[in-house]
C-alpha cells in the first residue's frame, strides 16, 4: 500500500528504460595509441588489435581491417587473419582480438592499417626504414673485425721493421762510453763456426749494418773464471755474442759449470746474445740449452734457420734489435762514438797527445798546400879545412834538393788531416811493444 499525500487508494506506474548495449563503444586495449612501425622490406609483421565491450547475447559485433581507407577482404593472399573471443568471469564483458599478418613484398604493402568495430578505430602506420639497424651494425662489426685482423697481420709481418724504426729514431744512444767495439763475438775454433762467423756474420754486421766486431775463438772461461784479457776485451765491447754450436758446448766450462759461467757472463755484459742453429737446437740435450730457456728474460736466444741467410730475414732484424743503436753523423771526423772524447783511449795508447783534434783548416781535407810541419833533417854542421867545408856545402845542397823533391807530395798537414774515412784508428799497445 502506497501513500501519496493522503490518497490511500491512488496508484502509479514506473517504467525503466534500459540502454542499448549494442550501441556502447568498445574500449581499445591494444594498441593504446596509434602505432608507427618501420619493418624492413621482405619481412612479415603481425598487427594485434584487442578490444573490450559489454556482453549482450543479442549483439554480434564484427572487427574488420582496413588499409588506406579500403576494407580488406579474404581474397588477398598476402594477408592472414586470426580472431579470438573470450568473456569475463561474470560474463558481463566480452573481449575480441584480431591478428593480421602482413607480408611486405613491395612498396605498395606499406601504409596505414586500421581495425574498426562499432565506429571505434585503432591504426597502425607501416613505414619503410631507410636502413636496417641490425644490418648496419653487423656490417660495422664485420668491418671492425676485418680491420683488426689486417692490423694483426701487418704487425706480425712488420713488427720487427717497426721496432727497428722506433729504436733507430727514439732509442737510447750508447755513445761516449769508452767502448771500441759494438759486439764481442765468442765462437769455437771449428771449421763450421769459423765459416759462419767470418763469412756470414762479420760481413753482414760490419759491411751492411756498420757494426764493429771483436772476434775471439778461444774459450772465454777456461777455468770458470774470467781471465784478465777477457775482462779487458769484453769491457771494450757493448754487447756479447756467443755462437752456441756443438763444438762450443763441448768445452769444459760448458759441460761442467755452465750455470756459474752464465752468471759470470751476465756480470760482464748486459743481456748477452746466444745464437743456436735450428738443426742442432732441436737435437741438443745439453743442460745449457735448458738453462737458457729458463732465463729468456736475462739473455737473448736467437735461432739460425734455413731462411736466415737472406739479408732481410727476421734473424738479422732480431740481432740488430739486440745490438746497440748505430748513429751516423755527416760532417764529423773520426768515430762518432768517441768524437767527444777527443778520439782517443788513454787505456790503450800510451802517448795519445798526437791524437788530439785541432780542427781541419781546409774543408776538403788533404787538398791545398800549407805551411810545412814535417821537414827534412838539417844540414850537417862541419868545421874543418876548406875542403871539408866545401864537401859539407855540397852535401847540404844535395839534402835540400832531395827535400824539395820529397815535398812535391804535400805532407805539411799530417797533423790536421780529415780522418773521416778512417775505419780503425786505434793502436793496441801491448807490453811486448813497449
Secondary structure, 3 states (H helix, E strand, C coil): CCCECCECCCCCCCCCCCCCHHHCCCEEEECCCCEEECCCCCCEEEEEEEEEEECCCCCCCCCEEEECCEECCCCCCCEEEEEEEEECCCCCEEEEEEEEEEECCCHHHCEEEEEEECCEEEEEEECCCCCCHHHHHHHHHHHHHHHHHHHHHHHHHHHHHHHHHHHHHHCCCCCCCCCCEEEEEECCCCHHHHHHHHHHHHHHHHHHCCCCEEEECCCCCCCCCCCHHHHHHHHCEEEEEEEECHHHHCCHHHHHHHHHHHHHHHHHCCCCEEEEEHHHHCCCCCHHHHHHHHCCCCCEEEEECHHHHCCCCHHHHHHHHHCCCCCCCCCCCCCCCCHHHCCCCCCCCCCCHHHCCCCCCCCCCCCCCCCCCCCCCCCCCCCCCHHHHHHHHHHHHHHHHHHHHHCCCCCCCHHHCCCCCCCCCCCCCCCCCC
